[in-house]
Amino acid sequence: MSSDGTAAALLTVLAGSLILPLLLAGGIFLIIGLNTGSTPGPYTVVFAKAGDECGATGQYLDASTGDPLRCMGPGVLRDASLEFPGFSREQNDEIRRWLATLAEDGELSVFDHRSVQAKIDGIAAGLPPGIRVERESGATRIWIGVTLTGAGLLLLSGFAWRWRRNRRAGF
């Protein structure tokens, strides 16, 4: 009987060393994949206040003046420029002029914020596919997470079924 107990313990350790990493890695991929779409895209304008943190993507502008913010975030130091990927110099200048026109009355309103974003979205939509930078999708990470988690759960259910069967047989 002691050899059966040792074999069962060894199988439990082996199953745990396979199942636990699959479930953990699958969960991590799922979390990262689901959160990928929550960050600003390359053509997103984030209106913030001086001193706010910024992310790696998006353009951070002062909420009241429209001036580009110099900000820091986790592993990110952003300079104070207003440049969108794939936009020509004229297109970037057009956005700067539009911001200056809207800020002439002293402060940007929520409607001004939406107007600026709409103008940027319009220019970005007209860019050729090879020049336009697409927002990062988390679909691949989600599928990897689903696959790893599914494999871990499948192994876990097989191990539980086998354990239950052996338990009934008296092992």
C-alpha positions as CSV (number, residue, x, y, z in Angstrom):
1,M,0.0,0.0,0.0
2,S,2.8,2.5,0.7
3,S,4.0,2.3,-2.9
4,D,0.4,3.1,-4.0
5,G,0.4,6.1,-1.7
6,T,3.8,7.2,-3.0
7,A,2.6,6.9,-6.6
8,A,-0.5,8.8,-5.9
9,A,1.5,11.6,-4.2
10,L,3.9,11.7,-7.2
11,L,1.0,11.9,-9.6
12,T,-0.6,14.7,-7.6
13,V,2.7,16.7,-7.7
14,L,3.1,16.1,-11.4
15,A,-0.5,17.1,-12.1
16,G,-0.2,20.2,-10.0
17,S,3.1,21.2,-11.7
18,L,1.3,20.9,-15.1
19,I,-2.1,22.3,-14.2
20,L,-1.2,25.2,-12.0
21,P,1.1,26.9,-14.5
22,L,-1.4,26.5,-17.3
23,L,-4.1,28.1,-15.2
24,L,-1.9,30.9,-14.0
25,A,-0.4,31.7,-17.4
26,G,-3.9,31.5,-19.0
27,G,-5.3,33.8,-16.4
28,I,-2.5,36.3,-16.9
29,F,-2.9,36.3,-20.7
30,L,-6.7,36.8,-20.3
31,I,-6.3,39.8,-17.9
32,I,-3.7,41.4,-20.2
33,G,-5.7,40.8,-23.3
34,L,-8.9,42.1,-21.8
35,N,-7.2,45.3,-20.5
36,T,-5.3,46.0,-23.8
37,G,-8.3,47.9,-25.3
38,S,-8.6,50.1,-22.3
39,T,-5.5,52.2,-23.0
40,P,-5.7,55.2,-25.3
41,G,-5.0,54.5,-29.0
42,P,-2.3,56.4,-31.0
43,Y,-4.9,58.9,-32.2
44,T,-6.6,59.5,-28.9
45,V,-6.4,62.8,-27.1
46,V,-6.4,62.7,-23.4
47,F,-7.2,66.0,-21.8
48,A,-5.6,66.2,-18.4
49,K,-4.2,68.6,-15.8
50,A,-0.5,69.4,-15.2
51,G,0.9,66.8,-12.9
52,D,-1.4,63.9,-14.0
53,E,0.2,60.6,-15.0
54,C,0.3,59.6,-18.6
55,G,0.5,56.4,-20.5
56,A,2.6,55.1,-23.3
57,T,0.1,55.9,-26.0
58,G,-2.2,58.8,-26.8
59,Q,-1.6,62.5,-26.8
60,Y,-1.9,64.3,-23.5
61,L,-3.1,67.9,-23.7
62,D,-3.9,70.4,-21.0
63,A,-7.6,70.3,-20.4
64,S,-8.0,74.1,-20.2
65,T,-5.5,75.4,-22.7
66,G,-5.0,72.5,-25.2
67,D,-1.2,72.8,-24.8
68,P,0.7,69.5,-25.0
69,L,1.7,68.2,-21.5
70,R,5.1,67.0,-20.5
71,C,4.2,64.2,-18.2
72,M,5.5,61.0,-16.6
73,G,3.9,57.7,-16.2
74,P,4.9,54.1,-15.3
75,G,8.1,53.8,-17.4
76,V,7.1,56.7,-19.6
77,L,8.5,60.2,-20.0
78,R,6.5,62.2,-22.6
79,D,7.8,65.4,-24.2
80,A,5.6,68.4,-24.8
81,S,4.9,68.0,-28.5
82,L,1.8,67.4,-30.5
83,E,2.6,64.9,-33.2
84,F,0.4,62.0,-34.4
85,P,1.9,59.0,-36.1
86,G,1.3,59.0,-39.9
87,F,0.1,62.6,-40.0
88,S,2.0,65.0,-42.2
89,R,3.4,68.3,-40.9
90,E,0.4,70.1,-42.4
91,Q,-2.1,67.8,-40.7
92,N,-0.3,68.2,-37.3
93,D,-0.2,72.0,-37.9
94,E,-4.0,71.9,-38.7
95,I,-4.7,70.3,-35.3
96,R,-2.5,72.9,-33.5
97,R,-4.3,75.7,-35.3
98,W,-7.7,74.2,-34.4
99,L,-6.7,73.9,-30.8
100,A,-5.4,77.5,-30.7
101,T,-8.7,78.7,-32.3
102,L,-10.8,76.9,-29.7
103,A,-8.7,78.1,-26.8
104,E,-8.9,81.8,-27.9
105,D,-11.8,82.4,-25.5
106,G,-9.6,81.4,-22.6
107,E,-10.6,77.8,-21.8
108,L,-11.5,74.6,-23.6
109,S,-14.9,73.1,-22.9
110,V,-16.0,69.5,-23.0
111,F,-17.5,70.3,-26.4
112,D,-14.2,71.6,-27.6
113,H,-12.5,68.4,-26.4
114,R,-14.9,66.4,-28.5
115,S,-14.4,68.6,-31.5
116,V,-10.7,68.2,-31.4
117,Q,-11.0,64.4,-31.1
118,A,-13.5,64.4,-34.0
119,K,-11.1,66.4,-36.2
120,I,-8.2,64.0,-35.4
121,D,-10.4,60.9,-36.0
122,G,-11.4,62.4,-39.4
123,I,-7.8,62.9,-40.5
124,A,-6.8,59.5,-39.2
125,A,-9.6,57.8,-41.0
126,G,-8.3,59.3,-44.3
127,L,-4.8,57.9,-43.9
128,P,-3.8,55.1,-46.2
129,P,-3.7,51.6,-44.5
130,G,0.1,51.4,-44.7
131,I,0.6,54.7,-42.9
132,R,-2.3,54.5,-40.3
133,V,-1.2,53.1,-37.0
134,E,-3.8,50.7,-35.7
135,R,-4.8,50.4,-32.1
136,E,-3.3,47.3,-30.4
137,S,-5.8,44.5,-30.1
138,G,-5.9,42.1,-27.2
139,A,-7.6,39.3,-29.3
140,T,-4.4,37.2,-29.7
141,R,-3.6,37.4,-26.0
142,I,-7.3,36.5,-25.2
143,W,-7.1,33.4,-27.4
144,I,-3.8,32.3,-25.9
145,G,-5.4,32.8,-22.4
146,V,-8.5,30.9,-23.3
147,T,-6.5,28.0,-24.8
148,L,-4.1,27.7,-21.8
149,T,-6.9,28.0,-19.3
150,G,-9.0,25.5,-21.2
151,A,-6.1,23.0,-21.4
152,G,-5.5,23.5,-17.6
153,L,-9.2,22.9,-16.8
154,L,-9.3,19.9,-19.1
155,L,-6.3,18.3,-17.4
156,L,-7.8,19.2,-14.0
157,S,-11.1,17.5,-14.8
158,G,-9.3,14.4,-16.2
159,F,-7.2,14.2,-13.1
160,A,-10.2,14.6,-10.8
161,W,-12.1,12.0,-12.8
162,R,-9.2,9.6,-12.5
163,W,-8.8,10.3,-8.8
164,R,-12.5,9.7,-8.2
165,R,-12.4,6.5,-10.1
166,N,-9.4,5.2,-8.2
167,R,-11.0,6.3,-4.9
168,R,-14.1,4.2,-5.7
169,A,-11.9,1.2,-6.6
170,G,-10.2,1.4,-3.2
171,F,-6.8,2.8,-4.2
